[in-house]
């Protein structure tokens, strides 16, 4: 039996939803991690295997393979109530407090481009190890974990039903930009020309998308001018 645990306090109903990790995902993660704990890097006995959302469901994390890791029972218990101090949010926590520049959009584009190229070649989404082999000389770091999780959440966002607070036309424009078939992320100006939606409106929708991923972008003319060119 495998266990799934979340590090945040939730209502009973929310906890039941957030713990739902498909069985097939559990087995894929088990195979990917070779039954080694992502926390202590030690082999895990079958009865001590637990699965954990890197970005908790309550924080917008998906149950995609890229956002699930295998932990031993001891390491998973250590993580409880400590998410804001954990390795992943350590690298983005300041982003939630102090808005970032347009550079983060460029970073996300690079994450998506690698993910789409990798998926075309390998018929699966890239893992944190795949990102590490491409960008970190094979050593998995915080950025690689974030990249794999963000790519998984981007895919899930555009494969699911449109959020009610996002208009259909803007959602389709964002989908064209980020999820168009092939290994590309379209430029905002091209999407605007194709959809007859203003670049400003696309940026506003994309600002909301990035907020769902955990990134707050500055609202100023200089930032939006850079963003407009991406």
N, C-alpha and C positions, 0 to 999 in steps of 0.2 A: 504494500500500500504506500502511495506517495502522499505527501502532505504539501499544502500550499498555505503560506502565511503572508499577511500584510503588516507593515510596521506602523500603521497609523490607527488611531482609535476611530471606530466607525460605528454606526448603528448596526443592529443585528441584520437588518434587511440589506443594507449596503455591503456589509461584510460578505454575505452569501453571494451577492452578485460579483464582487471584486475578486473572490477566490476562484471563480470559474475559469480554469485554464483547460482547454480541450485536451483530452487524453492523448490525441495524436501529437499535439504540441509537446506534451510532457516527454513522450518517447523520443521525439526529434531532439529535444534539448538534452535528454539523457545520453543519446548517441553522440551528440556534438561535444558534450563535456566529458565523455568517456568515464562517467560516474566519479568525477573529481570535483570536490567542493570549490566554488569560485571564490570563497572567502579565505580558507586556510590552505587550499591546494593539496588536500589530502584525500585519498580514496574514501568513499562513503559507503557504508553498509546499506544494503537495500532498504532495511527497516528504518534507516535514519535519513533517507533522501527526502528533501523538501524543495519545493519550487517557489520562486520569489519573483515578483515584478520588480525590475530595476527601477523604473519610474512607476510608483503605485498607481493602481487604477483610479484612486481618488484624486490623483494629481494629473490625470489625463493619460496615463500609461496604458498601452494596449496589451492584449494577450498574444501578440505576435511573437514568434520565436525569438526575434532580435531583442525583445524586451523582457524575456524570461531567462533566469539563470538557475542553476542547480546549487543548492547549499546543503551542508550537513545541518542537523538539528541544532547543534551548539551555535554555529555561526548565524543561523536564522534567528535564534532567540536573542543574540547580541544586537541584532539590527532593530529590534522592536523599539518604537518610539524615538528612534535616532535618525530618521530619514533626512532631516534638514542638516545633519552633521555628516552624512555619509558621503562617500567619494563622488557620486554623480552630481548631486546638488551642490556639493562644495564648489564645483566648477561653474555652475549656473546660478547659484543663489544670489550673487550680487547683481545678476542680470534682472532678477525679479524686483530688486530694490531700486537700482539705478538703471534707467533705460539705456540701451545700447545704440550704436551707430548702424548705418546701413551695411557695414562689413559682415554682420551676422547673416544677412540675406545672401551675400556672396558665399559665405561658408556653407550655408544650407544648400545652395545650388551645387557646390562641389560635392557635397554628401549625396545629393540626389543623382547627379551625373554618374558618379562612381557606382552607386547602387543600381541604376538602370543598365549601365554597361555590363556590370557583373551579372545581373539577372538574365540578360540576353545571352550571355556566354555560358552560364551555369544552370539556368532554369531553376534558380532559387534565390531568395533574398540574401544579401551578404550578412554575415555575422560580425560581431565585434572583432573576431580574429581576422576576418577578411579585410576589414578596415585597417587593422593594425599592420597587416602584411603590406598594405598599400602605402600607408602614411607614417607608420611608426616603427618600421624595421622589424615587424613581427612581435613587438612587445606591447601587449594590450594595456592601454592607459585610459584615463577618464574620457578623453576626447573620442577614442574609438568606441567606447561604450555608449556615449552620447550619440555619436553618428549612427550607429546601428539602430538604436532606439528611435531616433528621429526619422530615419528612413522607414522603419516599420510603421510608425504612427502616420507618416505622410501617406503611405499606401493604404492604410486602414481608413484614414479620413476620406479619401476620394473613392474608396470602394463601398463605403457605407451610404446610408440615406443622408441627404443634405440636412445640416442643422437648421432648425426652424428660424434661428435668428440671423441666418445668412440668406440673402435673396437668391433665387434660382439662377438668375443671369450672372451674378457675381461668382456663384459657386461653379458654374460651367466655365466661366472665364479662367478661374484659378485652376480648374481641372485641366483645361487646355494647356495652361502654362506648365504645370508641374507633372501631369499624368498623361500627356500626349504620348502615343505609341512611339517607340524608338528611344535611342539614347540621347535625349535632348531635353533641355528646359527652355521653353520659349521666352524671348524677351518681352517685357511688359508692352513696349510700343507695338510689337507684332500682334500680340493678343488684343490690344486695344483696337488696332486697325481691322482685325478679323471679326471682332464681336461688336464693334461700334459702342463699346463701353469706354468711358474715359480712363486714362491711366491713373488719375487721382482716385477714382472709384475702385479700381483694381488694387491699388496700394492699400486703400482702407480695408478691403476684404482680406488682403494678405497680412495686414497688421493683426487682424483678428486671428488668422490662421497661426501666425507665429506665437501669439499669446497662448493659444491652445497647446503649443509645443513647449511653452515655458519661457519664451523670450519676449521682453518688452522693448520696443524700438522707439527711439526719440521722435517727438513730433516737432520738427522744425524744418524750415525751407531747405537748408543745406543737406540734411539727411534725405529728404524726399527727392531732391535733385539727383543725388547719387543713386538712390533706389530706382528712379525712373529709367536709368540707363541699364539696369540689370535685366 
